[in-house]
Structure formats: structure tokens, C-alpha cells
Amino acid sequence: MPDQTTGKYEKILRDAGCSPKVIAHCRAVRDCACEYAQANPSVDFSLVEEGAMLHDIGRGTTHSIAHAQVGADLLRAKGFSENVARIVECHTGAGLTADECSLLGLIPRDCIPTTLEEKIVCHADNLCAGAHRMSIEQSISSVSHLPHKVRERMYKLATEVELLCK
């Protein structure tokens, strides 16, 4: 896939303190997400590309579950669109409810992906371990330690994206 905008996003990630491994993961998620985005003409392709490239920007600050909210707030402070910030904020697992955020010590915000662009990036992130692509089955299996309702939400998200974008 042509990388016309990749350099710009990689610089933003580097400036935020992201490691080369995180940047490689962001490229893998971008490639995967863009495949899904191209399959559905109603998807905002450039939004998916930007959100996927920046989804882990918070990892320049923390590698905890808080990286999604930290990254979203960083992008808001830098003047990025709310659409991009929401992709970043909602990308963990299949998103987090405000109650789940509170239980995890996060700001109690609704971080469930709702737009197709948010869902595509979230699903693509679930399919990428580092810079390597996994199957849906491998992705779900890798989170077997999580509560059933979280795994079920991930499976439903995967099913929806696969149906709408393949």
C-alpha cells in the first residue's frame, strides 16, 4: 500500500515518544484497517487511515490500559478532530463502557466504538499482534482470560465488521 501520509504520522508518533515497535504495530493496524475500509464505499477511508496510524499514540506515555484515553486527550490537545480522538479512545478490545473504565481506574467515559470507522480500527487492532496479523479465532483465543462479556463483545464487533466490509 502506498505510504504517502505514513511519514507524517510516524513523525507524530515518534515525537510523542512511541517506540519503533509501536510504530510498526500502527502501520500493521493501518494496513489491515485500510483493507476493510476499501471494501465499503460508505467508510471515510482517510479517517480510518489516520485513526489507525495514531491509535496507539498514548503508548508514548504509558503502556497501561490508560494509553487509549491518554492518546485521545493528547490528540484533542493538539487540535486533531474529535473523530480521530474517538477512534483512539475506543480502540481497546471492543471498547469499554463507562463503568468498566471506572473499575479500571480510568476516567469513566463511554469508550464503546459506535461509528463504522471506530469499529474497523478497533477490529484491525485486535487482529494485529505487534506487526503480525492474526485470524479472528487467534484474536479471541488470545483474550481467553478476559470476562465472557468482553470476549462476546469482541466477537460481535468482529462479526459486524467482517459482514459490512468484506
N, C-alpha and C positions, 0 to 999 in steps of 0.2 A: 504494500500500500504506500502511495507517495506520502512523504513526510514534510509537506510544505509548512505546516504550522508546528510540527513537533519541536523544533529548536526553541521557539518562543516559550512553549510550555515547559520544556526541560530546564530552561534558564529560571523560570519562576520557581520550579521545584527545587533546583539547586540553591537558589537564593533563600528559600525557606528552610534550608538545612537538610533536605532529603538526600539519602544515600544513593549511590548508583544502583543498588539492588531495588530500592523503592521505585526509582525512575524506570528501570527495566520492567518492573511489575506494572507500572502505569501504562507503559507502551503496550504490553500484552493485553491489558484490560481494554485499552483503546482499540486495538486491532479486533478483538473479539466483539466489543460493543458495536463497532462500525459495521461489522458483518450483519448483525441483527438490524441495525438502523437502515442499511441499504435495502433490506428486504421489505420494508414497509414505507410506502411513499408519504404517509402522514407524519412520520417521525422527523423532527428537526435534527438533521444529521450533524450540523456544526455544533449544536448544543450537546449532543451525545459525545462527540469527539472531545470538546473542551472539558466537559464534566468528567469523562473517563480519564483524560490525561491528568486532571487535577484532583481526582477523588481521594488520593492519599497524601495530599499536601500537609495535613496535620501531623503526619509521621515525622516531619522535620522537627517537631516539638516533642511528641510523645508517641510511643508505640502501644499505649493502652487503648482500650475501647473509646476513650475520650477523643481519639485522633479525628473522628468524623466531625464532632461539634467544634473542636479546636480549628480544624481546617475550614469549615464553613464560616466560622466567625472571622478567621483571617482573610478569607476571600471577600466577605462583606466589607471589612475594614479597608481593603484595597480597591473597593469600588466595582467588584465583579457583580454580574446580575444575580438577582435572587434565585433565578432558575438554576444557575450553576451552583450557587451555595446550597440549594436544596438537594441537588444530586449528591454533593459531597456529604451533606448531613445525613442522608437517608441510605447510604450505600452499605452499611454493615449488616451482614447476614441477609435478612429480608426486611430490614428496618427494625426500629424499636418503638414501642408505644411510650407515651409519656411516663406511665407507671414503671415500665421496665427501665427507662432512663433513670428515674428516681432511685430504684432499687440498686442500680449500678453506680450510684454516686454522681450521675450526670445531671445537667440541667434538665428538668422534666419538660421536654418538648416532644411533640408528636414527630417522630422521625421515621414514619412508615412511608415508603415510596408510593406516590399516587399517580404521577404522570407516566406515560409510556417511556419517556426519556429517562426518568429516575429509575424505573423498573429495569430497563435494558442495562444501564450501568451497574446496578446492584447485581443483577444476574450474571453479567460478564465478570464482575469481581469474584463472585462465588465460583466461577469456572476456572479461575487463574490462581494457581499456587505459585507464587513467585512469578517467573516469566513463562511458566509451563501451563498448558491448557489441560483441563480435566473434563471427564464426562459428568453429566448431571448426577449419575449414580455415585461416582467417586466423590463429588462435592458433598452430597447428602451424607454419605458414609463418613466423611472426614469430620462431621459435626455430630456424630452419634452421642457424644457426651452432653449435648445441649438438651434442654427440655423438649418434650414431644411437640408442644405447640409451636416452638420456634422452628423445629425441623419441618413441621407441616406447613408453616408459612413459607419457608424456603421452597418447598416442593410446589406449592400453589403458584408462587412467583415464577418459578422455572417453567411450569406448565403454561402459564399465561403468556410469557414472553415467547416461548417456543411456538405456540399456536398463532400468535399475532405477527411473528417476524421470521418465519421460515417457509 
